[in-house]
Amino acid sequence: MQRCPGTDDPDDHRGRWSRLLLPAQRRPLPELADQLDLARGDHAAKRSAFWSMLVLSAVIATAGVLADSTATVIGAMIIAPLSRPIMGIALGTVTADRRLLRHSAGVVTAGLVMVVGIGAIASLAVPAGADLLTNTQVSGRTAPRLADLIAAVATGAAGALGLSRRDVSDVLPGVAIAISLVPPLAVAGVCLGQGDLPLAAGALVLFASNVLSLVLAGTLVFAAYGYARRPHGLGRAYVTITMLMLLLLVPLGANTAANVLVNAWTNRITTAATQWIAPVPGAEIRSVTVNAHIATIDVLAPATLPPVGLLLDALHGHIPPGVRIVITVADGRRIEAGRVP
């Protein structure tokens, strides 16, 4: 069998055009498998390192979620090792290695349970009745959109390229930041611990879409780089992965549509609130946020506010009835204006 110039891998199944288009810095299959298979080689050391780093990343991510700290969560994403067994699933699919496929899937499942459990235990520190959606780390990971799926597929392709080629392995830290694996599980655990099942489900959907995106992109890239020993057998795997991703498109599409509506409602509330506050000299609307069926209007007002009934009347017919309007004033007051008629 003709070998690809610059490699010593006899399992190089790339065609002529692939050899012309793809560079020679391709990792041999045994080297790639050794990176992704926790049961290969010094498996005791690999497993010890994996679980130690996963526990630490879960603790850091959960702490970052509870503290609403983006920097802390990013730190957890950088050290999280969960993408390795996920890419192991992709490699096992391409190489028809059922042992690698089953083992990698089992590691991912066990990791999911462990991180969610850590988040659930940590949720005991959250005060009872706390509004989780006021935490940006929670609200940003419980309503995944189609854009998240597209970004995850592109990130998965970048990660697979970084693993397949020796000359671009330095992209892997960026891939770890771009793809969100441990933080959604930490959020799911915190939400489950607080009994908020819809928010937990949203975080798990984000995790599932990211995992499937990584697997799909990984199988495509690994196959293109010639790791497939039975290329004709990949069709069934691609169909299965695609079907699962199509199922995920339902909640992702619904969340995308919901975000469009929320943005429209936010603009309408901002316009109505600006007109409502206009008679007060020096007053201004600092921000408007809409979470679920609650709209919070942050107002800077040096004097008495106009009657809140005027604001509710102005919103009638512009946003759905029943939305609760809450007004927070810069001096610390919190006014429950009521619900839109």
Disulfide bonds with the S-S distance in Angstrom:
none
